[in-house]
Amino acid sequence: MYESHYGISQKPFQLSPDPRFFFASKRHQQALSYLQYGIQQSEGFIVITGPIGTGKTTLAQNLLASIEASNIEAVNIVTSNLSPEDLLRQIATQLNLNVVTSNKAELLELIEQHLTVLLSHQKRALLLVDEAQNLPLETLEELRMLSNIQREHKPLLQSFLLGQEELKDLLQMPQMEQFRQRIIASCHLKPLSIGDMQRYIEHRLATVGYKDKQLFTDQCYPIMMQATQGIPRKINLLADRVLLFGYLQNLKQITADHIESVLVEMRHELSASINNDSTATAAESPFPADQTDDSKQPDSKLDSNDNASVLSQQSSLDSFNDDIDSQLKPNSSALQQLNATRSERRSNLDLRKILMRVDRYLQKNIDEKLKMNAYLDKLLEQKKMEMQSPSKASNDKDKV
């Protein structure tokens, strides 16, 4: 819509990952180097983690674009919550195999046959699993078992996992020790610094052919940094909206005032989550980040009942503060005592929030352990049945 106004070939800040727009910040370049090393080893797991919107998928696609296409057959799966059988069906489908069964053993045989054919043609397969933090433990274990498929001392499948911070927590669980030993390269992406953010914007503009004078003034970047927290996806959202604003206003250069105007509009829209930085920090730990002022910003991850209770207490506390301020301002001693009371009440409220987060964090780990126990029970039951089958067959033979 606005491309001709700025003299560019296409939108520079689209949300869809595109390896052509890959920006090699120091951290992203380091991550890419680690991953290229991992690919060269042709075995093991490669893991990329990071907050939402920090460029994990773009980094992965840039890596795949740099690989010789004729040598690797890549399978890309965006997971929600796949069982081991669902995962195998997805892999077989992505490999363009004729899937006519839901039997796990037959699916494994079908996949293994295809991987063996690839090896005979000097090729190999790479499995790319996005949103891997949603995988159940038994499905991660199935991935590990797939990595055991070998021919001529060479693994036939290498897996590449992308996920949010929860994936790190999942892989650090005690029962995932064998899986961790198969990880040969990993990296954790972080939001961009303000300097990298400016270079990121300029890089994207240059990629689509922008050649005029500096489009964003230097005063724009601190405001954009504060609004986006340096998260590439949020930067794209804001920058794209600003370019549309500039087109509608017939602007040839964007100033800080223009950024502020756009932010005012976006604060009232559901589609543009610019000013909420919880996506960058909330998943890292059950504890609040140091820079987060929980007394001013309710925790969006609280359960509805807990959240209502906390908000009610917060509202009561604010009302208490407003009523007393006007009465005790002349009395400095009483005001100091009041401030101490406020601080104590606020600390108690913060402590309750932390305890709620810890409780949910522990419950999540308990649930995962229960799932693993159920999976192990299932394996034991299958093993018992396998051991009983030969004896039953022998008895039938004796009767004959």
Helices and strands as residue ranges (DSSP letters): H 3-6, G 19-21, H 26-41, E 45-49, H 56-66, E 72-78, H 84-94, H 104-120, E 124-130, G 132-134, H 137-146, E 150-151, E 154-155, E 157-163, H 165-171, G 174-176, H 177-180, E 183-188, H 194-207, H 220-228, H 232-248, H 256-266, H 278-281, H 304-328, H 332-399
